[in-house]
């Protein structure tokens, strides 16, 4: 080997390797490990799931207030009055208590609504009530609408008011007021009644002593049951 070749090999051995050109491309980004991907997924779900729950609750609240315009396929929110926004409503409401003689009574309604302006009054849809007496008999009532005063335990009924006594008496009228504490009721609208004695029509009525006495007021007409007359009822 010539001396020039030896010097050339020596120079080749002593040189550092050439650096790759800087424009050849950046290094690939680091890949996420399985643990990092799981942590990212958990963090994302902590944000998405509460937001989804809130959206569903808002949809449930707003949906009944939506009106669909079928002719133009538009959706608009109906107006909500201040009374609706400032009230509390309960479905399948139930109230229980004791009268002045510690006899239990209960009052139920398909829907009960209470407004902030009238905290002591509860408006009832399809109210039903009953009072159990000391001797085991009971009084029952129902109507289309009612207003219950929690303080005085007075119940004002309107619309297809019906009162029952388990001895077979039934009264029907359009308006009546029931004192749940005293176990009495009265009405001043036309009342129709029937029972073991027969049938009657009068201008008003009073139920006293928890059904022990029933007084019909105003002009009254009674059709007696012959069998009841013979039995001395």
SULCOR-V542994 format. One line per field, one symbol per residue. phi: phi as a letter, one per 20 degrees, with the letter a starting at -180 (. if undefined). burial: b if it has 16 or more other C-alpha atoms within 10 Angstrom, else e. Layout:
# SULCOR-V542994
phi: ???
burial: ???
This chain:
# SULCOR-V542994
phi: .ffffffffffffeefffffgfeepfffffefffffffffffffffeffffffffffffffegfeedeeffdlddceffdfffffdbdccelfbccacefdlefccccbfbcccdffcfedceddlfbbbceefenfbdcbbafcacdeffelecedbnlfcdccfeoebccbdbaddeffemcbbbcegcdcbagfqcbcbeabbdcllnfccdddmfcccdeegffffemf
burial: eeeeeeeeeeeeeeeeeeeeeeeeeeeeeeeeeeeeeeeeeeeeeeeeeeeeeeeeeeeeeeeeeeeeeeeeeeeeeeeeeeeeeeeeeeeebbeeeeeeeeebbbbbbebbbbbeeeeebbbbbbbbbbbbbeeeebbbbbbbbbbbbeeebbbbbbbbbbbbbeeebbbbbbbbbbbbbebbbbbbebbbbbbebbbbbbbbbbbeebbeebebbeeeeeeeeeeeeeeee
